[in-house]
Amino acid sequence: MKTLLEEKKLYVVIIVLLFAAISFITFFVVRYHYRLAIKEIIKDNRSKANFISALISEYQKAVISILESYTQRPLLINAVREKDFNRVIRHLKSLHERYVGTDALFITDRYGILWANYPVDETAFGKDLADSDWYKGVSRNWKPYVSPLYHMAFLRKGISVGVSVPVFDGNGNIIGILGNAQRRSFFVNLLGGDVIEPTRSITLLDQEGNVIFSNTIPYEEEITKYHDEGIREKAVAGGSFNTEITGGQEKGKGSYISVAPLKEIGWSIIVGYDRYAILKELYGYFFLSAVTGLTIFLFLTVSLLYFRREYKHRKTKELLQAEEKYRSIFENALEGIYQTTPEGQYLNINPAFVRTFGFASAEEMMSQVTDVRKQLYVNPEDRDRLKSVLTEQGQVEGFEAQVRRKDGSTFWISINAHAVRDGTGKILYYEGTNMDITGRKQAEEEVRRLNVELEQRVRDRTIRLEAANKELEAFSYSVSHDLRAPLRSIDGFSRIIFEEYGNTLNDTLKNYLERICKGAQHMGLLIDDLLKLAQVTRSEFRHESIDLSELANEIVGTLRRDNPERVVDVVIQDGINVKGDPYLMNIALKNLLDNAWKFTGKKTKPRIVFGTTIQGEETLYFIKDNGAGFDMTYAGKLFGAFQRLHTVEEFPGTGVGLATVRRIITRHGGRIWAEGEVEKGATFFFTIT
């Protein structure tokens, strides 16, 4: 029940976390698109502000250009210089009728006294306009000037913007001022159409921050300042910027605005977008995102619950199958499987366990065996040791004990078991397997008996071998002393006969005596080699590090000293090191190098190489020469005692050297073989392990 509640809590937590994750993702997506929309709107505001700024600037430049073109007409210049009212009126009327934007035109002298206007308003004649901003602006440096808003006191009275240009005579003297009064209503008509969409606000400010035009402020015949002082001051200073205002004139709603200056005339254009309009435009997307997030949440929740149900169903099915499989294994296992309390009462046993102990059924055994320690174990202390190991280590493998069957017979079992504990660590029961190992124990006993017998045989054979070695030593002594004496006698007496009676002997007898001496000497060499061969087999083996390169150099040095007349090219690889017996390896290497030196004796350019090569994972040591070589057909005879492929007359020797080498290499755990070709040399390979 507790596990079920914990599982339900886990799923509730997963669903809550899933809802929180989807809500966060939805919020993040909506917020991202909202910010993206703001960036696009600010970018669009900026673009439209620059466009309208350029539009008005170009328009005012056109108006100034038109006015300047008229002030340069000689007829108008003459009429102004002569103050010919009728002629000036005709020019003003032509200008008014031909060009849009020339609302109310007037002419003053250089001091600002008005003396002509169109449409004609005679009440304004003679008025001094020197205090007007437009007059001060144009007379400051006598260049065209666009004024801020002002109240026009003549013609169609109202709020206007003045565009003024000076009139020069042919000598460059100021003779008057041509002015054009643009009513604010003109800009209402210019910008109030389809120049900008209704969702955006557009405001045109003069150089003093006065509102010339606004599509969000009701049109009034009053001069008013822009409501946000901070933005107004930055705009008047000629700044170009983007910003957000938290309140506006329409119900206090905030908006995002972009300001672009009209630098040539000092005006500014402000384009804004209502923040509420952004939210209104994105409302559908927000709603769709929320619905999508909710749909995903519901889908994942339903899927989670569905998979939870399927998982529980599958796990239940797997548990039933596992229980069925366990029961089948339990019933049919060849090993005995059991559960027992620490006190020795069986809780559960399988048929194999019952058969092992000779009972008819599990019920019979569980009812009759109430104390395992006393009833089944031949040595009850084995049960105590088993419990001790299980208590300390929690499990045991391969624990061997001798137990009793129902009929009283004994046998050996191997126990694998572990302790099952509760949440507090208390042991509830032991469970494990028993295997009858009586056959193995009997086999082990037989092996022990055979080992004892084998050890005795080894001791007996060692004694016989020691006796054989002593006999061999006696034989070696006999060969060394008893056989040498007759040989010395034969050789000695033969030499005496040759020296004392040589003059009386014919050639045939002399030849016989020489052959007798050589045979005795050769027999002596054979005896020496046989003794060496025996010593190689019987000598104590010392396992040391050997520098074969250094050893080879010493042997070759001795050969050069003994044969100073010979010039042999000998190449010895550096750093050839092995583990072995130094004395034996010296004999082996000396025999191989002596042979190479001997069999290259008839070559004009003899060459001997000692080195190593790698074959697979094995290091091969070799001695190669370019001497007499041999026929590979007889390669098998090379390492036999007294086996020779050349006559003594060709190359002296006893035929025991290579046999000695093979025994030495064999004692080092290696092998030796040779490759050769007649008159092209031979290569002897050997390994050492």
Secondary structure, DSSP 8 states (H G I E B T S, - for coil): -HHHHHHHHHHHHHHHHHHHHHHHHHHHHHHHHHHHHHHHHHHHHHHHHHHHHHHHHHHHHHHHHHHHHHHT-HHHHHHHHHT-HHHHHHHHHHHHHHSTT--EEEEE-TTSBEEEEES--GGGTT-B-TTSHHHHHHHHHTS-EEEEEEEE-SSS-EEEEEEEEEEE-TTS-EEEEEEEEEEHHHHHHHHSSSSS-TTEEEEEE-TTSBEEEESSS---SS--B-S-HHHHHHHHTT--EEEEES--TTTT--EEEEEEEETTTTEEEEEEEEHHHHHHHHHHHHHHHHHHHHHHHHHHHHHHHHHHHHHHHHHHHHHHHHHHHHHHHHHH-SSEEEEE-TTS-EEEE-HHHHHHTT-S-HHHHHHH-S-HHHHTBSSHHHHHHHHHHHHHHSEEEEEEEEEE-TTS-EEEEEEEEEEEE-TTS-EEEEEEEEEE-HHHHHHHHHHHHHHHHHHHHHHHHHHHHHHHHHHHHHHHHIIIIIIHHHHHHHHHHHHHHHHHHGGGS-HHHHHHHHHHHHHHHHHHHHHHHHHHHHHHHHS----EEEEHHHHHHHHHHHHHHH-TT---EEEE-S--EEEE-HHHHHHHHHHHHHHHHHHTTT-SS-EEEEEEEEETTEEEEEEEE-SS---GGGGGGTTSTT--SS-TTTS---S-HHHHHHHHHHHTT--EEEEEETTTEEEEEE---
